[in-house]
Each structure stands twice: as C-alpha cells, then as structure tokens.
C-alpha cells in the first residue's frame, strides 16, 4: 500500500513580511484619514489588512507546494 501522506516542509518565507506590514499600516492610516476616523482606527485597519494579505500569501505558497507534490 502506498503512503499517500507525504511529509511537507513547514518552513515559511517571511522575507516580505516587513513590506506587507508597513504598506498595510500606511494604507490603514490613509483610509482612516479619508474617512475622518481616529488614528487608532487606522492602526486597526492596517492590522486587519496585514493579516488578510499575509493569509493570502501563505495560502498561495501552500497551493504551490500542493501542486508540486501532485506532479
């Protein structure tokens, strides 16, 4: 019987994390300023954006490894 469960690498590349964080923070502050909200709200918006983008990047990287395992 073939072993269908292959060991995957759990290493993640966080080289672009600082870029994502600073860009998201700047975008959050810009959105809050545009809407006339407090700076704290801009920080929360920036944190949410960075979590969203980091999750999407992680999902895309995971999709690449799944595709490579199938080939």
mmCIF file of the N, C-alpha and C atoms, coordinates in Angstrom:
data_MODEL
# 
_entry.id   MODEL 
# 
loop_
_atom_site.group_PDB 
_atom_site.id 
_atom_site.type_symbol 
_atom_site.label_atom_id 
_atom_site.label_alt_id 
_atom_site.label_comp_id 
_atom_site.label_asym_id 
_atom_site.label_entity_id 
_atom_site.label_seq_id 
_atom_site.pdbx_PDB_ins_code 
_atom_site.Cartn_x 
_atom_site.Cartn_y 
_atom_site.Cartn_z 
_atom_site.occupancy 
_atom_site.B_iso_or_equiv 
_atom_site.pdbx_formal_charge 
_atom_site.auth_seq_id 
_atom_site.auth_comp_id 
_atom_site.auth_asym_id 
_atom_site.auth_atom_id 
_atom_site.pdbx_PDB_model_num 
ATOM 1   N N  . UNK A 1 1  ? 0.840   -1.180 0.000   1.00 0.00 ? 1  UNK A N  1 
ATOM 2   C CA . UNK A 1 1  ? 0.000   0.000  0.000   1.00 0.00 ? 1  UNK A CA 1 
ATOM 3   C C  . UNK A 1 1  ? 0.883   1.240  0.000   1.00 0.00 ? 1  UNK A C  1 
ATOM 4   N N  . UNK A 1 2  ? 0.533   2.162  -0.863  1.00 0.00 ? 2  UNK A N  1 
ATOM 5   C CA . UNK A 1 2  ? 1.295   3.396  -0.992  1.00 0.00 ? 2  UNK A CA 1 
ATOM 6   C C  . UNK A 1 2  ? 1.000   4.347  0.164   1.00 0.00 ? 2  UNK A C  1 
ATOM 7   N N  . UNK A 1 3  ? 2.004   5.021  0.606   1.00 0.00 ? 3  UNK A N  1 
ATOM 8   C CA . UNK A 1 3  ? 1.806   6.023  1.646   1.00 0.00 ? 3  UNK A CA 1 
ATOM 9   C C  . UNK A 1 3  ? 1.346   7.317  0.985   1.00 0.00 ? 3  UNK A C  1 
ATOM 10  N N  . UNK A 1 4  ? 0.085   7.657  1.143   1.00 0.00 ? 4  UNK A N  1 
ATOM 11  C CA . UNK A 1 4  ? -0.468  8.836  0.483   1.00 0.00 ? 4  UNK A CA 1 
ATOM 12  C C  . UNK A 1 4  ? -0.162  10.130 1.238   1.00 0.00 ? 4  UNK A C  1 
ATOM 13  N N  . UNK A 1 5  ? 0.288   9.991  2.465   1.00 0.00 ? 5  UNK A N  1 
ATOM 14  C CA . UNK A 1 5  ? 0.623   11.181 3.244   1.00 0.00 ? 5  UNK A CA 1 
ATOM 15  C C  . UNK A 1 5  ? 2.115   11.447 3.120   1.00 0.00 ? 5  UNK A C  1 
ATOM 16  N N  . UNK A 1 6  ? 2.443   12.507 2.429   1.00 0.00 ? 6  UNK A N  1 
ATOM 17  C CA . UNK A 1 6  ? 3.844   12.870 2.263   1.00 0.00 ? 6  UNK A CA 1 
ATOM 18  C C  . UNK A 1 6  ? 4.195   13.965 3.256   1.00 0.00 ? 6  UNK A C  1 
ATOM 19  N N  . UNK A 1 7  ? 5.418   13.927 3.735   1.00 0.00 ? 7  UNK A N  1 
ATOM 20  C CA . UNK A 1 7  ? 5.865   14.955 4.673   1.00 0.00 ? 7  UNK A CA 1 
ATOM 21  C C  . UNK A 1 7  ? 6.104   16.248 3.909   1.00 0.00 ? 7  UNK A C  1 
ATOM 22  N N  . UNK A 1 8  ? 5.494   17.303 4.395   1.00 0.00 ? 8  UNK A N  1 
ATOM 23  C CA . UNK A 1 8  ? 5.648   18.605 3.768   1.00 0.00 ? 8  UNK A CA 1 
ATOM 24  C C  . UNK A 1 8  ? 6.584   19.469 4.591   1.00 0.00 ? 8  UNK A C  1 
ATOM 25  N N  . UNK A 1 9  ? 7.233   20.379 3.918   1.00 0.00 ? 9  UNK A N  1 
ATOM 26  C CA . UNK A 1 9  ? 8.092   21.332 4.599   1.00 0.00 ? 9  UNK A CA 1 
ATOM 27  C C  . UNK A 1 9  ? 7.231   22.367 5.309   1.00 0.00 ? 9  UNK A C  1 
ATOM 28  N N  . UNK A 1 10 ? 7.518   22.596 6.577   1.00 0.00 ? 10 UNK A N  1 
ATOM 29  C CA . UNK A 1 10 ? 6.725   23.561 7.336   1.00 0.00 ? 10 UNK A CA 1 
ATOM 30  C C  . UNK A 1 10 ? 7.415   24.915 7.414   1.00 0.00 ? 10 UNK A C  1 
ATOM 31  N N  . UNK A 1 11 ? 8.527   25.051 6.700   1.00 0.00 ? 11 UNK A N  1 
ATOM 32  C CA . UNK A 1 11 ? 9.226   26.327 6.707   1.00 0.00 ? 11 UNK A CA 1 
ATOM 33  C C  . UNK A 1 11 ? 8.450   27.352 5.901   1.00 0.00 ? 11 UNK A C  1 
ATOM 34  N N  . UNK A 1 12 ? 8.391   28.560 6.426   1.00 0.00 ? 12 UNK A N  1 
ATOM 35  C CA . UNK A 1 12 ? 7.705   29.643 5.730   1.00 0.00 ? 12 UNK A CA 1 
ATOM 36  C C  . UNK A 1 12 ? 8.688   30.766 5.469   1.00 0.00 ? 12 UNK A C  1 
ATOM 37  N N  . UNK A 1 13 ? 8.489   31.447 4.362   1.00 0.00 ? 13 UNK A N  1 
ATOM 38  C CA . UNK A 1 13 ? 9.361   32.554 3.997   1.00 0.00 ? 13 UNK A CA 1 
ATOM 39  C C  . UNK A 1 13 ? 8.699   33.861 4.411   1.00 0.00 ? 13 UNK A C  1 
ATOM 40  N N  . UNK A 1 14 ? 9.277   34.509 5.411   1.00 0.00 ? 14 UNK A N  1 
ATOM 41  C CA . UNK A 1 14 ? 8.732   35.765 5.905   1.00 0.00 ? 14 UNK A CA 1 
ATOM 42  C C  . UNK A 1 14 ? 9.569   36.958 5.442   1.00 0.00 ? 14 UNK A C  1 
ATOM 43  N N  . UNK A 1 15 ? 10.238  36.825 4.321   1.00 0.00 ? 15 UNK A N  1 
ATOM 44  C CA . UNK A 1 15 ? 11.110  37.901 3.854   1.00 0.00 ? 15 UNK A CA 1 
ATOM 45  C C  . UNK A 1 15 ? 10.315  39.143 3.455   1.00 0.00 ? 15 UNK A C  1 
ATOM 46  N N  . UNK A 1 16 ? 9.098   38.964 3.011   1.00 0.00 ? 16 UNK A N  1 
ATOM 47  C CA . UNK A 1 16 ? 8.304   40.117 2.588   1.00 0.00 ? 16 UNK A CA 1 
ATOM 48  C C  . UNK A 1 16 ? 7.350   40.604 3.684   1.00 0.00 ? 16 UNK A C  1 
ATOM 49  N N  . UNK A 1 17 ? 7.479   40.069 4.878   1.00 0.00 ? 17 UNK A N  1 
ATOM 50  C CA . UNK A 1 17 ? 6.551   40.420 5.952   1.00 0.00 ? 17 UNK A CA 1 
ATOM 51  C C  . UNK A 1 17 ? 6.658   41.882 6.360   1.00 0.00 ? 17 UNK A C  1 
ATOM 52  N N  . UNK A 1 18 ? 7.871   42.413 6.446   1.00 0.00 ? 18 UNK A N  1 
ATOM 53  C CA . UNK A 1 18 ? 8.016   43.814 6.858   1.00 0.00 ? 18 UNK A CA 1 
ATOM 54  C C  . UNK A 1 18 ? 7.415   44.749 5.813   1.00 0.00 ? 18 UNK A C  1 
ATOM 55  N N  . UNK A 1 19 ? 7.557   44.399 4.550   1.00 0.00 ? 19 UNK A N  1 
ATOM 56  C CA . UNK A 1 19 ? 6.953   45.208 3.487   1.00 0.00 ? 19 UNK A CA 1 
ATOM 57  C C  . UNK A 1 19 ? 5.443   45.171 3.577   1.00 0.00 ? 19 UNK A C  1 
ATOM 58  N N  . UNK A 1 20 ? 4.888   44.002 3.837   1.00 0.00 ? 20 UNK A N  1 
ATOM 59  C CA . UNK A 1 20 ? 3.436   43.870 3.972   1.00 0.00 ? 20 UNK A CA 1 
ATOM 60  C C  . UNK A 1 20 ? 2.941   44.688 5.161   1.00 0.00 ? 20 UNK A C  1 
ATOM 61  N N  . UNK A 1 21 ? 3.654   44.616 6.289   1.00 0.00 ? 21 UNK A N  1 
ATOM 62  C CA . UNK A 1 21 ? 3.234   45.339 7.492   1.00 0.00 ? 21 UNK A CA 1 
ATOM 63  C C  . UNK A 1 21 ? 3.271   46.842 7.297   1.00 0.00 ? 21 UNK A C  1 
ATOM 64  N N  . UNK A 1 22 ? 4.355   47.361 6.726   1.00 0.00 ? 22 UNK A N  1 
ATOM 65  C CA . UNK A 1 22 ? 4.453   48.814 6.565   1.00 0.00 ? 22 UNK A CA 1 
ATOM 66  C C  . UNK A 1 22 ? 3.458   49.335 5.536   1.00 0.00 ? 22 UNK A C  1 
ATOM 67  N N  . UNK A 1 23 ? 3.269   48.589 4.463   1.00 0.00 ? 23 UNK A N  1 
ATOM 68  C CA . UNK A 1 23 ? 2.303   49.010 3.446   1.00 0.00 ? 23 UNK A CA 1 
ATOM 69  C C  . UNK A 1 23 ? 0.885   48.980 3.994   1.00 0.00 ? 23 UNK A C  1 
ATOM 70  N N  . UNK A 1 24 ? 0.567   47.941 4.752   1.00 0.00 ? 24 UNK A N  1 
ATOM 71  C CA . UNK A 1 24 ? -0.770  47.833 5.338   1.00 0.00 ? 24 UNK A CA 1 
ATOM 72  C C  . UNK A 1 24 ? -1.014  48.923 6.366   1.00 0.00 ? 24 UNK A C  1 
ATOM 73  N N  . UNK A 1 25 ? -0.001  49.238 7.159   1.00 0.00 ? 25 UNK A N  1 
ATOM 74  C CA . UNK A 1 25 ? -0.152  50.312 8.143   1.00 0.00 ? 25 UNK A CA 1 
ATOM 75  C C  . UNK A 1 25 ? -0.382  51.650 7.452   1.00 0.00 ? 25 UNK A C  1 
ATOM 76  N N  . UNK A 1 26 ? 0.378   51.919 6.396   1.00 0.00 ? 26 UNK A N  1 
ATOM 77  C CA . UNK A 1 26 ? 0.200   53.168 5.660   1.00 0.00 ? 26 UNK A CA 1 
ATOM 78  C C  . UNK A 1 26 ? -1.183  53.233 5.011   1.00 0.00 ? 26 UNK A C  1 
ATOM 79  N N  . UNK A 1 27 ? -1.619  52.119 4.446   1.00 0.00 ? 27 UNK A N  1 
ATOM 80  C CA . UNK A 1 27 ? -2.946  52.086 3.825   1.00 0.00 ? 27 UNK A CA 1 
ATOM 81  C C  . UNK A 1 27 ? -4.036  52.262 4.877   1.00 0.00 ? 27 UNK A C  1 
ATOM 82  N N  . UNK A 1 28 ? -3.877  51.644 6.045   1.00 0.00 ? 28 UNK A N  1 
ATOM 83  C CA . UNK A 1 28 ? -4.856  51.794 7.116   1.00 0.00 ? 28 UNK A CA 1 
ATOM 84  C C  . UNK A 1 28 ? -4.967  53.216 7.601   1.00 0.00 ? 28 UNK A C  1 
ATOM 85  N N  . UNK A 1 29 ? -3.838  53.887 7.750   1.00 0.00 ? 29 UNK A N  1 
ATOM 86  C CA . UNK A 1 29 ? -3.850  55.283 8.184   1.00 0.00 ? 29 UNK A CA 1 
ATOM 87  C C  . UNK A 1 29 ? -4.480  56.170 7.115   1.00 0.00 ? 29 UNK A C  1 
ATOM 88  N N  . UNK A 1 30 ? -4.162  55.901 5.853   1.00 0.00 ? 30 UNK A N  1 
ATOM 89  C CA . UNK A 1 30 ? -4.753  56.687 4.762   1.00 0.00 ? 30 UNK A CA 1 
ATOM 90  C C  . UNK A 1 30 ? -6.265  56.506 4.704   1.00 0.00 ? 30 UNK A C  1 
ATOM 91  N N  . UNK A 1 31 ? -6.729  55.285 4.893   1.00 0.00 ? 31 UNK A N  1 
ATOM 92  C CA . UNK A 1 31 ? -8.176  55.017 4.879   1.00 0.00 ? 31 UNK A CA 1 
ATOM 93  C C  . UNK A 1 31 ? -8.851  55.725 6.052   1.00 0.00 ? 31 UNK A C  1 
ATOM 94  N N  . UNK A 1 32 ? -8.228  55.641 7.237   1.00 0.00 ? 32 UNK A N  1 
ATOM 95  C CA . UNK A 1 32 ? -8.807  56.292 8.417   1.00 0.00 ? 32 UNK A CA 1 
ATOM 96  C C  . UNK A 1 32 ? -8.845  57.806 8.245   1.00 0.00 ? 32 UNK A C  1 
ATOM 97  N N  . UNK A 1 33 ? -7.790  58.389 7.687   1.00 0.00 ? 33 UNK A N  1 
ATOM 98  C CA . UNK A 1 33 ? -7.782  59.834 7.438   1.00 0.00 ? 33 UNK A CA 1 
ATOM 99  C C  . UNK A 1 33 ? -8.864  60.226 6.439   1.00 0.00 ? 33 UNK A C  1 
ATOM 100 N N  . UNK A 1 34 ? -9.027  59.434 5.413   1.00 0.00 ? 34 UNK A N  1 
ATOM 101 C CA . UNK A 1 34 ? -10.038 59.720 4.393   1.00 0.00 ? 34 UNK A CA 1 
ATOM 102 C C  . UNK A 1 34 ? -11.449 59.677 4.987   1.00 0.00 ? 34 UNK A C  1 
ATOM 103 N N  . UNK A 1 35 ? -11.675 58.724 5.879   1.00 0.00 ? 35 UNK A N  1 
ATOM 104 C CA . UNK A 1 35 ? -12.996 58.581 6.494   1.00 0.00 ? 35 UNK A CA 1 
ATOM 105 C C  . UNK A 1 35 ? -13.196 59.498 7.696   1.00 0.00 ? 35 UNK A C  1 
ATOM 106 N N  . UNK A 1 36 ? -12.135 60.196 8.099   1.00 0.00 ? 36 UNK A N  1 
ATOM 107 C CA . UNK A 1 36 ? -12.235 61.101 9.245   1.00 0.00 ? 36 UNK A CA 1 
ATOM 108 C C  . UNK A 1 36 ? -12.280 60.375 10.575  1.00 0.00 ? 36 UNK A C  1 
ATOM 109 N N  . UNK A 1 37 ? -11.637 59.233 10.663  1.00 0.00 ? 37 UNK A N  1 
ATOM 110 C CA . UNK A 1 37 ? -11.625 58.436 11.898  1.00 0.00 ? 37 UNK A CA 1 
ATOM 111 C C  . UNK A 1 37 ? -10.374 58.724 12.708  1.00 0.00 ? 37 UNK A C  1 
ATOM 112 N N  . UNK A 1 38 ? -10.328 58.206 13.929  1.00 0.00 ? 38 UNK A N  1 
ATOM 113 C CA . UNK A 1 38 ? -9.185  58.382 14.816  1.00 0.00 ? 38 UNK A CA 1 
ATOM 114 C C  . UNK A 1 38 ? -7.985  57.579 14.295  1.00 0.00 ? 38 UNK A C  1 
ATOM 115 N N  . UNK A 1 39 ? -6.775  57.986 14.681  1.00 0.00 ? 39 UNK A N  1 
ATOM 116 C CA . UNK A 1 39 ? -5.581  57.221 14.269  1.00 0.00 ? 39 UNK A CA 1 
ATOM 117 C C  . UNK A 1 39 ? -5.578  55.777 14.780  1.00 0.00 ? 39 UNK A C  1 
ATOM 118 N N  . UNK A 1 40 ? -6.209  55.540 15.948  1.00 0.00 ? 40 UNK A N  1 
ATOM 119 C CA . UNK A 1 40 ? -6.285  54.174 16.466  1.00 0.00 ? 40 UNK A CA 1 
ATOM 120 C C  . UNK A 1 40 ? -7.074  53.274 15.512  1.00 0.00 ? 40 UNK A C  1 
ATOM 121 N N  . UNK A 1 41 ? -8.097  53.852 14.891  1.00 0.00 ? 41 UNK A N  1 
ATOM 122 C CA . UNK A 1 41 ? -8.881  53.092 13.922  1.00 0.00 ? 41 UNK A CA 1 
ATOM 123 C C  . UNK A 1 41 ? -8.022  52.752 12.709  1.00 0.00 ? 41 UNK A C  1 
ATOM 124 N N  . UNK A 1 42 ? -7.153  53.668 12.313  1.00 0.00 ? 42 UNK A N  1 
ATOM 125 C CA . UNK A 1 42 ? -6.233  53.408 11.215  1.00 0.00 ? 42 UNK A CA 1 
ATOM 126 C C  . UNK A 1 42 ? -5.290  52.263 11.526  1.00 0.00 ? 42 UNK A C  1 
ATOM 127 N N  . UNK A 1 43 ? -4.849  52.199 12.776  1.00 0.00 ? 43 UNK A N  1 
ATOM 128 C CA . UNK A 1 43 ? -3.993  51.085 13.188  1.00 0.00 ? 43 UNK A CA 1 
ATOM 129 C C  . UNK A 1 43 ? -4.721  49.755 13.122  1.00 0.00 ? 43 UNK A C  1 
ATOM 130 N N  . UNK A 1 44 ? -5.980  49.756 13.526  1.00 0.00 ? 44 UNK A N  1 
ATOM 131 C CA . UNK A 1 44 ? -6.766  48.522 13.465  1.00 0.00 ? 44 UNK A CA 1 
ATOM 132 C C  . UNK A 1 44 ? -7.018  48.111 12.019  1.00 0.00 ? 44 UNK A C  1 
ATOM 133 N N  . UNK A 1 45 ? -7.285  49.078 11.165  1.00 0.00 ? 45 UNK A N  1 
ATOM 134 C CA . UNK A 1 45 ? -7.485  48.776 9.746   1.00 0.00 ? 45 UNK A CA 1 
ATOM 135 C C  . UNK A 1 45 ? -6.192  48.220 9.153   1.00 0.00 ? 45 UNK A C  1 
ATOM 136 N N  . UNK A 1 46 ? -5.058  48.834 9.485   1.00 0.00 ? 46 UNK A N  1 
ATOM 137 C CA . UNK A 1 46 ? -3.766  48.354 8.989   1.00 0.00 ? 46 UNK A CA 1 
ATOM 138 C C  . UNK A 1 46 ? -3.444  46.952 9.472   1.00 0.00 ? 46 UNK A C  1 
ATOM 139 N N  . UNK A 1 47 ? -3.760  46.664 10.744  1.00 0.00 ? 47 UNK A N  1 
ATOM 140 C CA . UNK A 1 47 ? -3.522  45.319 11.266  1.00 0.00 ? 47 UNK A CA 1 
ATOM 141 C C  . UNK A 1 47 ? -4.384  44.290 10.540  1.00 0.00 ? 47 UNK A C  1 
ATOM 142 N N  . UNK A 1 48 ? -5.625  44.646 10.298  1.00 0.00 ? 48 UNK A N  1 
ATOM 143 C CA . UNK A 1 48 ? -6.509  43.736 9.570   1.00 0.00 ? 48 UNK A CA 1 
ATOM 144 C C  . UNK A 1 48 ? -6.036  43.493 8.145   1.00 0.00 ? 48 UNK A C  1 
ATOM 145 N N  . UNK A 1 49 ? -5.588  44.558 7.490   1.00 0.00 ? 49 UNK A N  1 
ATOM 146 C CA . UNK A 1 49 ? -5.080  44.404 6.124   1.00 0.00 ? 49 UNK A CA 1 
ATOM 147 C C  . UNK A 1 49 ? -3.836  43.524 6.096   1.00 0.00 ? 49 UNK A C  1 
ATOM 148 N N  . UNK A 1 50 ? -2.943  43.715 7.060   1.00 0.00 ? 50 UNK A N  1 
ATOM 149 C CA . UNK A 1 50 ? -1.726  42.899 7.065   1.00 0.00 ? 50 UNK A CA 1 
ATOM 150 C C  . UNK A 1 50 ? -2.042  41.428 7.326   1.00 0.00 ? 50 UNK A C  1 
ATOM 151 N N  . UNK A 1 51 ? -2.991  41.156 8.208   1.00 0.00 ? 51 UNK A N  1 
ATOM 152 C CA . UNK A 1 51 ? -3.398  39.768 8.441   1.00 0.00 ? 51 UNK A CA 1 
ATOM 153 C C  . UNK A 1 51 ? -4.028  39.153 7.192   1.00 0.00 ? 51 UNK A C  1 
ATOM 154 N N  . UNK A 1 52 ? -4.860  39.927 6.521   1.00 0.00 ? 52 UNK A N  1 
ATOM 155 C CA . UNK A 1 52 ? -5.504  39.441 5.304   1.00 0.00 ? 52 UNK A CA 1 
ATOM 156 C C  . UNK A 1 52 ? -4.478  39.132 4.221   1.00 0.00 ? 52 UNK A C  1 
ATOM 157 N N  . UNK A 1 53 ? -3.573  40.052 3.981   1.00 0.00 ? 53 UNK A N  1 
ATOM 158 C CA . UNK A 1 53 ? -2.591  39.866 2.912   1.00 0.00 ? 53 UNK A CA 1 
ATOM 159 C C  . UNK A 1 53 ? -1.622  38.731 3.253   1.00 0.00 ? 53 UNK A C  1 
ATOM 160 N N  . UNK A 1 54 ? -1.192  38.651 4.518   1.00 0.00 ? 54 UNK A N  1 
ATOM 161 C CA . UNK A 1 54 ? -0.303  37.562 4.920   1.00 0.00 ? 54 UNK A CA 1 
ATOM 162 C C  . UNK A 1 54 ? -0.989  36.215 4.770   1.00 0.00 ? 54 UNK A C  1 
ATOM 163 N N  . UNK A 1 55 ? -2.264  36.150 5.105   1.00 0.00 ? 55 UNK A N  1 
ATOM 164 C CA . UNK A 1 55 ? -3.019  34.905 4.912   1.00 0.00 ? 55 UNK A CA 1 
ATOM 165 C C  . UNK A 1 55 ? -3.139  34.525 3.461   1.00 0.00 ? 55 UNK A C  1 
ATOM 166 N N  . UNK A 1 56 ? -3.363  35.504 2.603   1.00 0.00 ? 56 UNK A N  1 
ATOM 167 C CA . UNK A 1 56 ? -3.459  35.216 1.175   1.00 0.00 ? 56 UNK A CA 1 
ATOM 168 C C  . UNK A 1 56 ? -2.126  34.744 0.604   1.00 0.00 ? 56 UNK A C  1 
ATOM 169 N N  . UNK A 1 57 ? -1.045  35.389 1.005   1.00 0.00 ? 57 UNK A N  1 
ATOM 170 C CA . UNK A 1 57 ? 0.282   34.976 0.530   1.00 0.00 ? 57 UNK A CA 1 
ATOM 171 C C  . UNK A 1 57 ? 0.599   33.564 1.004   1.00 0.00 ? 57 UNK A C  1 
ATOM 172 N N  . UNK A 1 58 ? 0.282   33.268 2.257   1.00 0.00 ? 58 UNK A N  1 
ATOM 173 C CA . UNK A 1 58 ? 0.510   31.925 2.797   1.00 0.00 ? 58 UNK A CA 1 
ATOM 174 C C  . UNK A 1 58 ? -0.305  30.889 2.047   1.00 0.00 ? 58 UNK A C  1 
ATOM 175 N N  . UNK A 1 59 ? -1.551  31.213 1.745   1.00 0.00 ? 59 UNK A N  1 
ATOM 176 C CA . UNK A 1 59 ? -2.399  30.282 1.013   1.00 0.00 ? 59 UNK A CA 1 
ATOM 177 C C  . UNK A 1 59 ? -1.865  30.041 -0.400  1.00 0.00 ? 59 UNK A C  1 
ATOM 178 N N  . UNK A 1 60 ? -1.373  31.086 -1.035  1.00 0.00 ? 60 UNK A N  1 
ATOM 179 C CA . UNK A 1 60 ? -0.809  30.921 -2.371  1.00 0.00 ? 60 UNK A CA 1 
ATOM 180 C C  . UNK A 1 60 ? 0.456   30.072 -2.346  1.00 0.00 ? 60 UNK A C  1 
ATOM 181 N N  . UNK A 1 61 ? 1.305   30.277 -1.326  1.00 0.00 ? 61 UNK A N  1 
ATOM 182 C CA . UNK A 1 61 ? 2.513   29.463 -1.198  1.00 0.00 ? 61 UNK A CA 1 
ATOM 183 C C  . UNK A 1 61 ? 2.153   28.011 -0.916  1.00 0.00 ? 61 UNK A C  1 
ATOM 184 N N  . UNK A 1 62 ? 1.137   27.790 -0.107  1.00 0.00 ? 62 UNK A N  1 
ATOM 185 C CA . UNK A 1 62 ? 0.693   26.433 0.194   1.00 0.00 ? 62 UNK A CA 1 
ATOM 186 C C  . UNK A 1 62 ? 0.142   25.766 -1.052  1.00 0.00 ? 62 UNK A C  1 
ATOM 187 N N  . UNK A 1 63 ? -0.554  26.529 -1.880  1.00 0.00 ? 63 UNK A N  1 
ATOM 188 C CA . UNK A 1 63 ? -1.102  25.998 -3.123  1.00 0.00 ? 63 UNK A CA 1 
ATOM 189 C C  . UNK A 1 63 ? 0.011   25.575 -4.070  1.00 0.00 ? 63 UNK A C  1 
ATOM 190 N N  . UNK A 1 64 ? 1.103   26.321 -4.103  1.00 0.00 ? 64 UNK A N  1 
ATOM 191 C CA . UNK A 1 64 ? 2.246   25.964 -4.955  1.00 0.00 ? 64 UNK A CA 1 
ATOM 192 C C  . UNK A 1 64 ? 2.855   24.646 -4.518  1.00 0.00 ? 64 UNK A C  1 
ATOM 193 N N  . UNK A 1 65 ? 2.997   24.430 -3.207  1.00 0.00 ? 65 UNK A N  1 
ATOM 194 C CA . UNK A 1 65 ? 3.607   23.186 -2.739  1.00 0.00 ? 65 UNK A CA 1 
ATOM 195 C C  . UNK A 1 65 ? 2.684   22.016 -2.991  1.00 0.00 ? 65 UNK A C  1 
ATOM 196 N N  . UNK A 1 66 ? 1.380   22.217 -2.889  1.00 0.00 ? 66 UNK A N  1 
ATOM 197 C CA . UNK A 1 66 ? 0.438   21.145 -3.179  1.00 0.00 ? 66 UNK A CA 1 
ATOM 198 C C  . UNK A 1 66 ? 0.508   20.761 -4.648  1.00 0.00 ? 66 UNK A C  1 
ATOM 199 N N  . UNK A 1 67 ? 0.601   21.748 -5.515  1.00 0.00 ? 67 UNK A N  1 
ATOM 200 C CA . UNK A 1 67 ? 0.697   21.485 -6.945  1.00 0.00 ? 67 UNK A CA 1 
ATOM 201 C C  . UNK A 1 67 ? 1.998   20.756 -7.256  1.00 0.00 ? 67 UNK A C  1 
ATOM 202 N N  . UNK A 1 68 ? 3.093   21.152 -6.607  1.00 0.00 ? 68 UNK A N  1 
ATOM 203 C CA . UNK A 1 68 ? 4.373   20.497 -6.844  1.00 0.00 ? 68 UNK A CA 1 
ATOM 204 C C  . UNK A 1 68 ? 4.363   19.056 -6.358  1.00 0.00 ? 68 UNK A C  1 
ATOM 205 N N  . UNK A 1 69 ? 3.655   18.766 -5.282  1.00 0.00 ? 69 UNK A N  1 
ATOM 206 C CA . UNK A 1 69 ? 3.586   17.407 -4.771  1.00 0.00 ? 69 UNK A CA 1 
ATOM 207 C C  . UNK A 1 69 ? 2.789   16.503 -5.718  1.00 0.00 ? 69 UNK A C  1 
ATOM 208 N N  . UNK A 1 70 ? 1.807   17.059 -6.397  1.00 0.00 ? 70 UNK A N  1 
ATOM 209 C CA . UNK A 1 70 ? 0.990   16.262 -7.294  1.00 0.00 ? 70 UNK A CA 1 
ATOM 210 C C  . UNK A 1 70 ? 1.755   15.905 -8.567  1.00 0.00 ? 70 UNK A C  1 
ATOM 211 N N  . UNK A 1 71 ? 2.722   16.736 -8.939  1.00 0.00 ? 71 UNK A N  1 
ATOM 212 C CA . UNK A 1 71 ? 3.498   16.466 -10.175 1.00 0.00 ? 71 UNK A CA 1 
ATOM 213 C C  . UNK A 1 71 ? 4.563   15.498 -9.910  1.00 0.00 ? 71 UNK A C  1 
# 
